[in-house]
Amino acid sequence: MEVELKLLLPPEHNEHVLRHPLLGEPARVQHLAARYFDTPDLHLLRHGAGLRVRKVDGEWIQTMKAGGSVQSGLHSRNEWEGPVDRAWPRLGKLRKLIGDDEHWLSLLAAANLKEGLEPLFLVDVQRHLWELESEGNRIEVALDIGHIERQGRQLAVNEIELELKDGDPAGLYTFALQLLDDLPLRLSNINKAQRGYLLVRETGHAPFRAQALALDADASLAAAFPAVLGNCLEQIQRNEVAVVEGSDPETLHQMRVGVRRLRSALKLFEPVAPCPPALLEDVRWLGEQLGAARDWDVLVSSTLSRVAAQPGDGNAMMELQALALDTAHARRSAAAQAVLSPRYTRLMLTLGAWMLQTAPLLNGAAADFSRQTLRHQHKSLLKRARRMSDDDPASAHRTRIAAKRGRYALEFFHALYRRKGTRAYLKTLAAVQEELGQHNDLVVAAELLRELALRHPQAAAATQFARGYLVAQQAAQSADLDDIRSRLHALRLPQSRH
């Protein structure tokens, strides 16, 4: 199993790396040109594998990487590597390396795979290599400078890889944090092969939604803790590039959802693994940066569209929408800068290290912990629901937050519970969250419009009209709190599988 961190670096800092006191002189410098192979229908990619052949010191080396995971930037993948006598894959040799792993052998047994393989893209880099020890861990450091190429199109490569050769994976985070003190690094959650496939597929960066979390029925709490947090971090980090480079509001939304899920998870595990206050503060900061941008996106794309212009005053509403759109773009830019900041990188590295160091200290079964936690969440939800009142809008907001936390908690541990009961419980909580959320969107919109009026007095009349319209709509379409309360009190927690 290969375990490594990938860190992006602006090219103007390469010389600083080559003279960095933590590294010293490179042990060696290599030119690496690797061709990646797959079928026209991307058989290997679809099954989570990548296959390359590259020349190293005059010898052809064949490598397949497959499976594994990425958690807080830490790439862990199966790797099978060995020499071949040509610049083309030898599947027979690869099967011998894989041995008796039936899953990956079946991947290579696909009909006409050998005949269908073709080179899809080239990764060409100059690699500077260091081998060092840090706090008892043996780490290989590589600075790769070059490009990925397909049919004349190129993507620049400028990154540092930290590969753990022996020791504790948390040591990679610790060493990366030391480098971050002097270098403007960013964690990378996709590898060179994945970047090459982006050239092949020309799909850009699609929104990445939370993936279903699979836990074994007898999973320990020590295993569940990093699995849950890692699942949240994956959703956050897989949307980073799209938030920075793109403009799709959904990618920002999904990254924000990932932060919300992470905050819920940290709250969930607080009794057994309290998160350091400084880390919690940085997570809160990230949520605020993304939340501010997302609120303006919702105002522009959804809430303002509900406001019908006064007769003969359509221009005023168009101007108001243009001002709101300008603010939304500025907030999106601010959120992107937050993701690009050293504070964000430090947060991801520190979270990763804390997660790995904390997990082995936890005792007990995930099933026992989840049952106790879900009962507590359910009791808290019913308490909030009983206190809801039309005269206290904040009470509905508190119930919505409790419903969201309960839904996230069950989603984290859903594999431990019977499917039918789980599905019904999650469906009810999602519906309640949606109904109360529409009310909250209008409350947030009113506050944003007030802010807009203060910054742009010339739009005060249109802003005031829009606020009044939304307040009236809120009153006319208020959620039926009694019905929500009744549905929540009728809920029963799902039964465990065992």
Buried (B, 14 or more C-beta within 10 A) or exposed (E): EBBBBBBBBEEEBBEEBBEBEBBEEBEEEBEBBBBBBBBEEEBBBEBBBBBBBBBBEEEBBBBBBBBBEBBBBBBBBBBBEEEBEEEBBBBEBBBEBBEEBEEBEEBBEEEEBEEBBEBBBBBBBEBBBBEBEBEEBBBBBBBBBBBBBBEEEBBEBBBBBBBBEEBBBBBBBBBBBBBBEEBBBBBBBBBBBEBBBBBBEEEEBBBBEBEEBEBEEEBBBBBBBBBBBBBBBBBBBBBBBBBBEBEBBBBBBBBBBBBBBBBBBBBBBEEBBEBEEEBBEBBEBBBEBBBBBBBBBBBBEEBBEBBEBEEEEEEBBEBBBEBBBBBBBEBBEEBBEBBBBEEBBBBBBBBBBBBBBBBEEBEEBBBEBBBEBBEBBBEBBBEBBEEBEEEEBEBBBBBBBBBBBBBBBBBBBBBBBEEEBBEEBBEBBBEBBEBBBBBBBBBBBBEBBEEBBEEBEEBEBBBEBBBEBBBEBBEEEBBEBEEBBEBBEEBEBBEBEE
